[in-house]
Amino acid sequence: MEVTAKTDKGQVINMGKKEYWELGMDLDGDHRLGAWQIKEIIDLTLPPRKTTEERFATELPADTKSAEVEVKVTYFPAPGKALEIHKVVKKLNFEK
């Protein structure tokens, strides 16, 4: 999941990123990728149809009057292959 904000001046600000994945561990507790090395799976995934709440905080330039915040969830089924699963864009207005 990636969160970005685009200000009314066109500046793009990366607000944050969160990754959900399975972590394979060997007997010593080290991260492993090979199936023959993995003895335990730690599930850090986001299951289908489950929602989660994440919070990202950032500072925008002081003269920002509005910003479009985009949240994008991407699934990587294989190395080098990305599928955009969900995207939400909301416009925020700031009054002084």
N, C-alpha and C positions, 0 to 999 in steps of 0.2 A: 504494500500500500504506500503510495506516495502522495504527499500533500504539498501543493504549491499555491502561491498567491501572486496575482498579477495586479499591480497598482494602476490607478488611473493614468499614470505617466508612462505605463508600459513596462515598468521594471518587474521582472520575474524573481520571486523570492522562494527558495526551497524551505518549506516549513518543517519538513521531517519525512522520515521513511520508517516503515515497520515491516519486517519480514516474518513470515510464518512458515516453518518447515520442520521436517523430521530430522533428528540428529542421531546418527548411528555411533554407538560407543563400543569400544573393545573391553576386555576384562580389566584393563588398567584404568579405564575411565577416559581414554583418549578418543578424540573424534576420528572416525574411520568412514571410508566410502565404499570399500569393497565388501560385497555380501559375505564372503568367507571370514572377514575380520570382525564383522558386527555381531556382538553378543547381546546387546540391549538397544532398544529404540526409545528415545525421548521424544514424545509427540508435542511439537510446538506449532502444529498446523491450525488452520482455521477451517473446521469441518463445514461441509456443504450445508446451506440453509441456516447456519448459526451466525448470529451477529455479535459484535464486540464493540466496546466503546474505547476509543483511544483519544488522547488529548495532546495537541501540539501547540506550543506557544512560540511566538516570534514577535519581533519588533518591526513595524513598518516605518518608513520615513515619516518625519513629523508633519510634512505638508500633504500627506495622503488623504484624499477626500473619499475615495472608494477603492475597493479591491474585489477581484473575482477570485474566490478560493475554489480550487479544484482538488477533489479526492479521487484517486484512480487506483483500482485494485487490478493487478495483473497476475496471471497464472503462468508459470513456466513449466510446461509438461516435460520438456527436454532441454538440454543446453542449447542456447541460441534460438529457441522457439518461445515466443511470448504471445499470450492471448489476453486481451483486455476484457476482463470479466464485468466490471462495473465502473461507472464514472458519474460523479455528481459535481456540478458547478453551481455555486451560489454567489450572488453579488452582495457585498456588504457596504453600507454607506456609513460614513463617520461624520458626525456633526460636531462643530466646534462651538 
